[in-house]
């Protein structure tokens, strides 16, 4: 089954599209959410939520902006991160401190955040494809060093060394300081 057929089925609200989506893309979705959500039950809930989000938001998919796999991956990652944050908040019931500032939500802070993101994306585009992939695996998909090592030809020490050099290169390009 080709992805275009699955997309058409989902756009036409044909329930076979959901079955085909699950059959062909569940492994990818599970791969993306596994490092973010350690609990098996949370991963299963997240998988179901991602499938429904793709069904509900299929009209937002634009082939000219990115691939189908990228679209699915982004939805899976974002949903898993949101679920992780929600679970974390539920586990830390702590009153909001009066010292928490609203400055982090100001228009200036939002603009600075967007500019920083844009600068980081530009710097990442200057890295080699392999270094960029390694950076995304560790810091975007939140994969462990051991998982990266197991799925590449690199030892865990080599992965850490390359990540260290990548961060130093990015730090030099951006003139900032990165901490894990």
Biotite code that builds the C-alpha atoms (Angstrom):
import biotite.structure as struc

atoms = struc.array([
    struc.Atom([0.000, 0.000, 0.000], chain_id="A", res_id=1, res_name="UNK", atom_name="CA", element="C"),
    struc.Atom([1.396, 3.377, -1.002], chain_id="A", res_id=2, res_name="UNK", atom_name="CA", element="C"),
    struc.Atom([1.250, 6.409, 1.254], chain_id="A", res_id=3, res_name="UNK", atom_name="CA", element="C"),
    struc.Atom([-0.793, 8.365, -1.317], chain_id="A", res_id=4, res_name="UNK", atom_name="CA", element="C"),
    struc.Atom([-3.523, 5.714, -1.115], chain_id="A", res_id=5, res_name="UNK", atom_name="CA", element="C"),
    struc.Atom([-3.568, 5.904, 2.680], chain_id="A", res_id=6, res_name="UNK", atom_name="CA", element="C"),
    struc.Atom([-3.719, 9.709, 2.589], chain_id="A", res_id=7, res_name="UNK", atom_name="CA", element="C"),
    struc.Atom([-6.603, 9.574, 0.097], chain_id="A", res_id=8, res_name="UNK", atom_name="CA", element="C"),
    struc.Atom([-8.472, 7.020, 2.206], chain_id="A", res_id=9, res_name="UNK", atom_name="CA", element="C"),
    struc.Atom([-8.103, 9.166, 5.323], chain_id="A", res_id=10, res_name="UNK", atom_name="CA", element="C"),
    struc.Atom([-9.088, 12.355, 3.478], chain_id="A", res_id=11, res_name="UNK", atom_name="CA", element="C"),
    struc.Atom([-12.182, 10.537, 2.160], chain_id="A", res_id=12, res_name="UNK", atom_name="CA", element="C"),
    struc.Atom([-12.955, 9.453, 5.749], chain_id="A", res_id=13, res_name="UNK", atom_name="CA", element="C"),
    struc.Atom([-12.679, 5.809, 4.774], chain_id="A", res_id=14, res_name="UNK", atom_name="CA", element="C"),
    struc.Atom([-12.041, 3.822, 7.955], chain_id="A", res_id=15, res_name="UNK", atom_name="CA", element="C"),
    struc.Atom([-9.831, 1.415, 6.026], chain_id="A", res_id=16, res_name="UNK", atom_name="CA", element="C"),
    struc.Atom([-7.390, 4.329, 5.931], chain_id="A", res_id=17, res_name="UNK", atom_name="CA", element="C"),
    struc.Atom([-6.999, 4.180, 9.725], chain_id="A", res_id=18, res_name="UNK", atom_name="CA", element="C"),
    struc.Atom([-6.362, 0.442, 9.566], chain_id="A", res_id=19, res_name="UNK", atom_name="CA", element="C"),
    struc.Atom([-3.768, 0.920, 6.834], chain_id="A", res_id=20, res_name="UNK", atom_name="CA", element="C"),
    struc.Atom([-2.201, 3.815, 8.730], chain_id="A", res_id=21, res_name="UNK", atom_name="CA", element="C"),
    struc.Atom([-1.863, 1.652, 11.836], chain_id="A", res_id=22, res_name="UNK", atom_name="CA", element="C"),
    struc.Atom([-0.600, -1.333, 9.850], chain_id="A", res_id=23, res_name="UNK", atom_name="CA", element="C"),
    struc.Atom([2.089, 0.579, 7.963], chain_id="A", res_id=24, res_name="UNK", atom_name="CA", element="C"),
    struc.Atom([3.065, 3.394, 10.340], chain_id="A", res_id=25, res_name="UNK", atom_name="CA", element="C"),
    struc.Atom([2.588, 2.099, 13.904], chain_id="A", res_id=26, res_name="UNK", atom_name="CA", element="C"),
    struc.Atom([6.215, 0.907, 14.077], chain_id="A", res_id=27, res_name="UNK", atom_name="CA", element="C"),
    struc.Atom([7.453, 4.390, 13.088], chain_id="A", res_id=28, res_name="UNK", atom_name="CA", element="C"),
    struc.Atom([5.170, 6.093, 15.609], chain_id="A", res_id=29, res_name="UNK", atom_name="CA", element="C"),
    struc.Atom([6.210, 3.696, 18.374], chain_id="A", res_id=30, res_name="UNK", atom_name="CA", element="C"),
    struc.Atom([9.861, 4.282, 17.498], chain_id="A", res_id=31, res_name="UNK", atom_name="CA", element="C"),
    struc.Atom([9.403, 8.051, 17.884], chain_id="A", res_id=32, res_name="UNK", atom_name="CA", element="C"),
    struc.Atom([7.435, 7.986, 21.144], chain_id="A", res_id=33, res_name="UNK", atom_name="CA", element="C"),
    struc.Atom([9.333, 5.202, 22.944], chain_id="A", res_id=34, res_name="UNK", atom_name="CA", element="C"),
    struc.Atom([12.279, 7.338, 24.142], chain_id="A", res_id=35, res_name="UNK", atom_name="CA", element="C"),
    struc.Atom([9.913, 10.047, 25.384], chain_id="A", res_id=36, res_name="UNK", atom_name="CA", element="C"),
    struc.Atom([7.383, 7.895, 27.232], chain_id="A", res_id=37, res_name="UNK", atom_name="CA", element="C"),
    struc.Atom([8.942, 5.100, 29.304], chain_id="A", res_id=38, res_name="UNK", atom_name="CA", element="C"),
    struc.Atom([5.630, 3.598, 30.463], chain_id="A", res_id=39, res_name="UNK", atom_name="CA", element="C"),
    struc.Atom([4.101, 1.020, 28.070], chain_id="A", res_id=40, res_name="UNK", atom_name="CA", element="C"),
    struc.Atom([0.521, 2.069, 28.850], chain_id="A", res_id=41, res_name="UNK", atom_name="CA", element="C"),
    struc.Atom([1.356, 5.728, 28.159], chain_id="A", res_id=42, res_name="UNK", atom_name="CA", element="C"),
    struc.Atom([2.947, 4.718, 24.837], chain_id="A", res_id=43, res_name="UNK", atom_name="CA", element="C"),
    struc.Atom([-0.165, 2.765, 23.814], chain_id="A", res_id=44, res_name="UNK", atom_name="CA", element="C"),
    struc.Atom([-2.434, 5.696, 24.710], chain_id="A", res_id=45, res_name="UNK", atom_name="CA", element="C"),
    struc.Atom([-0.161, 8.049, 22.829], chain_id="A", res_id=46, res_name="UNK", atom_name="CA", element="C"),
    struc.Atom([-0.173, 5.787, 19.757], chain_id="A", res_id=47, res_name="UNK", atom_name="CA", element="C"),
    struc.Atom([-3.985, 5.842, 19.730], chain_id="A", res_id=48, res_name="UNK", atom_name="CA", element="C"),
    struc.Atom([-4.016, 9.612, 20.166], chain_id="A", res_id=49, res_name="UNK", atom_name="CA", element="C"),
    struc.Atom([-1.536, 10.085, 17.315], chain_id="A", res_id=50, res_name="UNK", atom_name="CA", element="C"),
    struc.Atom([-3.609, 7.924, 14.962], chain_id="A", res_id=51, res_name="UNK", atom_name="CA", element="C"),
    struc.Atom([-6.720, 9.972, 15.813], chain_id="A", res_id=52, res_name="UNK", atom_name="CA", element="C"),
    struc.Atom([-4.836, 13.259, 15.437], chain_id="A", res_id=53, res_name="UNK", atom_name="CA", element="C"),
    struc.Atom([-3.665, 12.243, 11.973], chain_id="A", res_id=54, res_name="UNK", atom_name="CA", element="C"),
    struc.Atom([-7.267, 11.299, 11.110], chain_id="A", res_id=55, res_name="UNK", atom_name="CA", element="C"),
    struc.Atom([-8.612, 14.612, 12.449], chain_id="A", res_id=56, res_name="UNK", atom_name="CA", element="C"),
    struc.Atom([-5.875, 16.837, 11.033], chain_id="A", res_id=57, res_name="UNK", atom_name="CA", element="C"),
    struc.Atom([-5.313, 15.205, 7.650], chain_id="A", res_id=58, res_name="UNK", atom_name="CA", element="C"),
    struc.Atom([-6.292, 18.431, 5.870], chain_id="A", res_id=59, res_name="UNK", atom_name="CA", element="C"),
    struc.Atom([-3.272, 20.153, 7.420], chain_id="A", res_id=60, res_name="UNK", atom_name="CA", element="C"),
    struc.Atom([-0.914, 17.798, 5.609], chain_id="A", res_id=61, res_name="UNK", atom_name="CA", element="C"),
    struc.Atom([0.679, 19.627, 2.693], chain_id="A", res_id=62, res_name="UNK", atom_name="CA", element="C"),
    struc.Atom([3.041, 17.578, 0.568], chain_id="A", res_id=63, res_name="UNK", atom_name="CA", element="C"),
    struc.Atom([4.858, 20.736, -0.562], chain_id="A", res_id=64, res_name="UNK", atom_name="CA", element="C"),
    struc.Atom([5.888, 21.483, 3.043], chain_id="A", res_id=65, res_name="UNK", atom_name="CA", element="C"),
    struc.Atom([7.271, 18.061, 3.882], chain_id="A", res_id=66, res_name="UNK", atom_name="CA", element="C"),
    struc.Atom([6.981, 14.333, 3.508], chain_id="A", res_id=67, res_name="UNK", atom_name="CA", element="C"),
    struc.Atom([4.220, 12.153, 4.899], chain_id="A", res_id=68, res_name="UNK", atom_name="CA", element="C"),
    struc.Atom([6.690, 10.411, 7.225], chain_id="A", res_id=69, res_name="UNK", atom_name="CA", element="C"),
    struc.Atom([7.891, 13.784, 8.543], chain_id="A", res_id=70, res_name="UNK", atom_name="CA", element="C"),
    struc.Atom([4.292, 14.835, 9.159], chain_id="A", res_id=71, res_name="UNK", atom_name="CA", element="C"),
    struc.Atom([3.556, 11.645, 11.091], chain_id="A", res_id=72, res_name="UNK", atom_name="CA", element="C"),
    struc.Atom([6.831, 11.906, 13.015], chain_id="A", res_id=73, res_name="UNK", atom_name="CA", element="C"),
    struc.Atom([6.160, 15.517, 14.026], chain_id="A", res_id=74, res_name="UNK", atom_name="CA", element="C"),
    struc.Atom([2.658, 14.712, 15.262], chain_id="A", res_id=75, res_name="UNK", atom_name="CA", element="C"),
    struc.Atom([3.931, 11.677, 17.186], chain_id="A", res_id=76, res_name="UNK", atom_name="CA", element="C"),
    struc.Atom([6.816, 13.555, 18.794], chain_id="A", res_id=77, res_name="UNK", atom_name="CA", element="C"),
    struc.Atom([4.733, 16.583, 19.760], chain_id="A", res_id=78, res_name="UNK", atom_name="CA", element="C"),
    struc.Atom([1.924, 14.462, 21.169], chain_id="A", res_id=79, res_name="UNK", atom_name="CA", element="C"),
    struc.Atom([4.377, 12.330, 23.169], chain_id="A", res_id=80, res_name="UNK", atom_name="CA", element="C"),
    struc.Atom([6.070, 15.438, 24.580], chain_id="A", res_id=81, res_name="UNK", atom_name="CA", element="C"),
    struc.Atom([2.700, 16.933, 25.538], chain_id="A", res_id=82, res_name="UNK", atom_name="CA", element="C"),
    struc.Atom([1.707, 13.679, 27.228], chain_id="A", res_id=83, res_name="UNK", atom_name="CA", element="C"),
    struc.Atom([5.057, 13.548, 29.041], chain_id="A", res_id=84, res_name="UNK", atom_name="CA", element="C"),
    struc.Atom([4.587, 17.130, 30.294], chain_id="A", res_id=85, res_name="UNK", atom_name="CA", element="C"),
    struc.Atom([1.058, 16.357, 31.442], chain_id="A", res_id=86, res_name="UNK", atom_name="CA", element="C"),
    struc.Atom([2.200, 13.242, 33.304], chain_id="A", res_id=87, res_name="UNK", atom_name="CA", element="C"),
    struc.Atom([5.066, 15.183, 34.879], chain_id="A", res_id=88, res_name="UNK", atom_name="CA", element="C"),
    struc.Atom([2.711, 17.927, 36.062], chain_id="A", res_id=89, res_name="UNK", atom_name="CA", element="C"),
    struc.Atom([0.328, 15.386, 37.543], chain_id="A", res_id=90, res_name="UNK", atom_name="CA", element="C"),
    struc.Atom([3.193, 13.786, 39.439], chain_id="A", res_id=91, res_name="UNK", atom_name="CA", element="C"),
    struc.Atom([4.463, 17.099, 40.852], chain_id="A", res_id=92, res_name="UNK", atom_name="CA", element="C"),
    struc.Atom([1.596, 18.748, 42.606], chain_id="A", res_id=93, res_name="UNK", atom_name="CA", element="C"),
    struc.Atom([3.260, 21.922, 43.727], chain_id="A", res_id=94, res_name="UNK", atom_name="CA", element="C"),
    struc.Atom([1.663, 25.328, 44.219], chain_id="A", res_id=95, res_name="UNK", atom_name="CA", element="C"),
    struc.Atom([2.656, 27.977, 41.726], chain_id="A", res_id=96, res_name="UNK", atom_name="CA", element="C"),
    struc.Atom([5.227, 30.220, 43.283], chain_id="A", res_id=97, res_name="UNK", atom_name="CA", element="C"),
    struc.Atom([4.594, 33.931, 43.468], chain_id="A", res_id=98, res_name="UNK", atom_name="CA", element="C"),
    struc.Atom([8.143, 34.396, 42.233], chain_id="A", res_id=99, res_name="UNK", atom_name="CA", element="C"),
    struc.Atom([7.286, 32.936, 38.818], chain_id="A", res_id=100, res_name="UNK", atom_name="CA", element="C"),
    struc.Atom([7.430, 35.789, 36.385], chain_id="A", res_id=101, res_name="UNK", atom_name="CA", element="C"),
    struc.Atom([5.096, 36.492, 33.502], chain_id="A", res_id=102, res_name="UNK", atom_name="CA", element="C"),
    struc.Atom([8.103, 37.748, 31.537], chain_id="A", res_id=103, res_name="UNK", atom_name="CA", element="C"),
    struc.Atom([8.564, 34.319, 29.983], chain_id="A", res_id=104, res_name="UNK", atom_name="CA", element="C"),
    struc.Atom([5.179, 34.779, 28.270], chain_id="A", res_id=105, res_name="UNK", atom_name="CA", element="C"),
    struc.Atom([5.750, 38.328, 27.044], chain_id="A", res_id=106, res_name="UNK", atom_name="CA", element="C"),
    struc.Atom([5.757, 39.230, 23.339], chain_id="A", res_id=107, res_name="UNK", atom_name="CA", element="C"),
    struc.Atom([9.455, 40.074, 23.615], chain_id="A", res_id=108, res_name="UNK", atom_name="CA", element="C"),
    struc.Atom([10.265, 36.643, 25.043], chain_id="A", res_id=109, res_name="UNK", atom_name="CA", element="C"),
    struc.Atom([8.226, 34.985, 22.290], chain_id="A", res_id=110, res_name="UNK", atom_name="CA", element="C"),
    struc.Atom([10.066, 36.971, 19.620], chain_id="A", res_id=111, res_name="UNK", atom_name="CA", element="C"),
    struc.Atom([13.450, 36.119, 21.125], chain_id="A", res_id=112, res_name="UNK", atom_name="CA", element="C"),
    struc.Atom([12.453, 32.441, 21.230], chain_id="A", res_id=113, res_name="UNK", atom_name="CA", element="C"),
    struc.Atom([11.497, 32.524, 17.533], chain_id="A", res_id=114, res_name="UNK", atom_name="CA", element="C"),
    struc.Atom([14.745, 34.265, 16.583], chain_id="A", res_id=115, res_name="UNK", atom_name="CA", element="C"),
    struc.Atom([16.804, 31.781, 18.594], chain_id="A", res_id=116, res_name="UNK", atom_name="CA", element="C"),
    struc.Atom([15.009, 28.863, 16.947], chain_id="A", res_id=117, res_name="UNK", atom_name="CA", element="C"),
    struc.Atom([15.601, 30.362, 13.520], chain_id="A", res_id=118, res_name="UNK", atom_name="CA", element="C"),
    struc.Atom([19.321, 30.885, 14.251], chain_id="A", res_id=119, res_name="UNK", atom_name="CA", element="C"),
    struc.Atom([19.669, 27.323, 15.533], chain_id="A", res_id=120, res_name="UNK", atom_name="CA", element="C"),
    struc.Atom([17.977, 25.909, 12.426], chain_id="A", res_id=121, res_name="UNK", atom_name="CA", element="C"),
    struc.Atom([20.318, 27.935, 10.211], chain_id="A", res_id=122, res_name="UNK", atom_name="CA", element="C"),
    struc.Atom([23.354, 26.676, 12.148], chain_id="A", res_id=123, res_name="UNK", atom_name="CA", element="C"),
    struc.Atom([22.104, 23.081, 11.985], chain_id="A", res_id=124, res_name="UNK", atom_name="CA", element="C"),
    struc.Atom([21.737, 23.366, 8.219], chain_id="A", res_id=125, res_name="UNK", atom_name="CA", element="C"),
    struc.Atom([25.495, 24.030, 8.026], chain_id="A", res_id=126, res_name="UNK", atom_name="CA", element="C"),
    struc.Atom([26.326, 20.708, 9.693], chain_id="A", res_id=127, res_name="UNK", atom_name="CA", element="C"),
    struc.Atom([26.921, 17.558, 7.688], chain_id="A", res_id=128, res_name="UNK", atom_name="CA", element="C"),
    struc.Atom([23.893, 15.343, 7.146], chain_id="A", res_id=129, res_name="UNK", atom_name="CA", element="C"),
    struc.Atom([25.287, 12.731, 9.559], chain_id="A", res_id=130, res_name="UNK", atom_name="CA", element="C"),
    struc.Atom([26.011, 15.246, 12.327], chain_id="A", res_id=131, res_name="UNK", atom_name="CA", element="C"),
    struc.Atom([22.608, 16.870, 11.887], chain_id="A", res_id=132, res_name="UNK", atom_name="CA", element="C"),
    struc.Atom([20.899, 13.452, 12.088], chain_id="A", res_id=133, res_name="UNK", atom_name="CA", element="C"),
    struc.Atom([22.858, 12.589, 15.233], chain_id="A", res_id=134, res_name="UNK", atom_name="CA", element="C"),
    struc.Atom([21.929, 15.927, 16.832], chain_id="A", res_id=135, res_name="UNK", atom_name="CA", element="C"),
    struc.Atom([18.227, 15.456, 16.027], chain_id="A", res_id=136, res_name="UNK", atom_name="CA", element="C"),
    struc.Atom([18.212, 11.886, 17.315], chain_id="A", res_id=137, res_name="UNK", atom_name="CA", element="C"),
    struc.Atom([19.643, 12.955, 20.665], chain_id="A", res_id=138, res_name="UNK", atom_name="CA", element="C"),
    struc.Atom([18.033, 16.342, 21.270], chain_id="A", res_id=139, res_name="UNK", atom_name="CA", element="C"),
    struc.Atom([14.874, 16.359, 19.147], chain_id="A", res_id=140, res_name="UNK", atom_name="CA", element="C"),
    struc.Atom([13.756, 12.731, 19.328], chain_id="A", res_id=141, res_name="UNK", atom_name="CA", element="C"),
    struc.Atom([15.302, 12.322, 22.793], chain_id="A", res_id=142, res_name="UNK", atom_name="CA", element="C"),
    struc.Atom([16.901, 8.981, 22.004], chain_id="A", res_id=143, res_name="UNK", atom_name="CA", element="C"),
    struc.Atom([19.397, 7.612, 24.488], chain_id="A", res_id=144, res_name="UNK", atom_name="CA", element="C"),
    struc.Atom([23.061, 7.298, 23.628], chain_id="A", res_id=145, res_name="UNK", atom_name="CA", element="C"),
    struc.Atom([22.701, 3.513, 23.866], chain_id="A", res_id=146, res_name="UNK", atom_name="CA", element="C"),
    struc.Atom([19.817, 3.475, 21.393], chain_id="A", res_id=147, res_name="UNK", atom_name="CA", element="C"),
    struc.Atom([21.732, 5.655, 18.930], chain_id="A", res_id=148, res_name="UNK", atom_name="CA", element="C"),
    struc.Atom([24.778, 3.436, 19.348], chain_id="A", res_id=149, res_name="UNK", atom_name="CA", element="C"),
    struc.Atom([22.754, 0.259, 18.797], chain_id="A", res_id=150, res_name="UNK", atom_name="CA", element="C"),
    struc.Atom([21.224, 1.645, 15.605], chain_id="A", res_id=151, res_name="UNK", atom_name="CA", element="C"),
    struc.Atom([24.420, 3.076, 14.127], chain_id="A", res_id=152, res_name="UNK", atom_name="CA", element="C"),
    struc.Atom([27.940, 1.794, 13.668], chain_id="A", res_id=153, res_name="UNK", atom_name="CA", element="C"),
    struc.Atom([29.172, 4.025, 16.515], chain_id="A", res_id=154, res_name="UNK", atom_name="CA", element="C"),
    struc.Atom([30.158, 3.029, 20.025], chain_id="A", res_id=155, res_name="UNK", atom_name="CA", element="C"),
    struc.Atom([28.435, 4.887, 22.888], chain_id="A", res_id=156, res_name="UNK", atom_name="CA", element="C"),
    struc.Atom([31.685, 6.755, 23.535], chain_id="A", res_id=157, res_name="UNK", atom_name="CA", element="C"),
    struc.Atom([31.921, 7.767, 19.860], chain_id="A", res_id=158, res_name="UNK", atom_name="CA", element="C"),
    struc.Atom([28.312, 9.001, 19.947], chain_id="A", res_id=159, res_name="UNK", atom_name="CA", element="C"),
    struc.Atom([29.022, 11.130, 23.031], chain_id="A", res_id=160, res_name="UNK", atom_name="CA", element="C"),
    struc.Atom([32.236, 12.453, 21.496], chain_id="A", res_id=161, res_name="UNK", atom_name="CA", element="C"),
    struc.Atom([30.560, 13.452, 18.258], chain_id="A", res_id=162, res_name="UNK", atom_name="CA", element="C"),
    struc.Atom([27.682, 15.090, 20.124], chain_id="A", res_id=163, res_name="UNK", atom_name="CA", element="C"),
    struc.Atom([30.165, 17.032, 22.239], chain_id="A", res_id=164, res_name="UNK", atom_name="CA", element="C"),
    struc.Atom([31.981, 18.281, 19.123], chain_id="A", res_id=165, res_name="UNK", atom_name="CA", element="C"),
    struc.Atom([28.680, 19.132, 17.414], chain_id="A", res_id=166, res_name="UNK", atom_name="CA", element="C"),
    struc.Atom([27.548, 21.166, 20.445], chain_id="A", res_id=167, res_name="UNK", atom_name="CA", element="C"),
    struc.Atom([30.892, 22.980, 20.542], chain_id="A", res_id=168, res_name="UNK", atom_name="CA", element="C"),
    struc.Atom([30.627, 23.775, 16.813], chain_id="A", res_id=169, res_name="UNK", atom_name="CA", element="C"),
    struc.Atom([27.069, 25.063, 17.265], chain_id="A", res_id=170, res_name="UNK", atom_name="CA", element="C"),
    struc.Atom([28.138, 27.042, 20.311], chain_id="A", res_id=171, res_name="UNK", atom_name="CA", element="C"),
    struc.Atom([30.848, 28.707, 18.242], chain_id="A", res_id=172, res_name="UNK", atom_name="CA", element="C"),
    struc.Atom([28.406, 29.453, 15.404], chain_id="A", res_id=173, res_name="UNK", atom_name="CA", element="C"),
    struc.Atom([25.768, 30.880, 17.719], chain_id="A", res_id=174, res_name="UNK", atom_name="CA", element="C"),
    struc.Atom([28.037, 32.452, 20.313], chain_id="A", res_id=175, res_name="UNK", atom_name="CA", element="C"),
    struc.Atom([26.121, 30.835, 23.177], chain_id="A", res_id=176, res_name="UNK", atom_name="CA", element="C"),
    struc.Atom([26.390, 28.156, 25.806], chain_id="A", res_id=177, res_name="UNK", atom_name="CA", element="C"),
    struc.Atom([24.546, 24.825, 25.580], chain_id="A", res_id=178, res_name="UNK", atom_name="CA", element="C"),
    struc.Atom([23.759, 22.582, 28.483], chain_id="A", res_id=179, res_name="UNK", atom_name="CA", element="C"),
    struc.Atom([21.947, 19.218, 28.304], chain_id="A", res_id=180, res_name="UNK", atom_name="CA", element="C"),
])
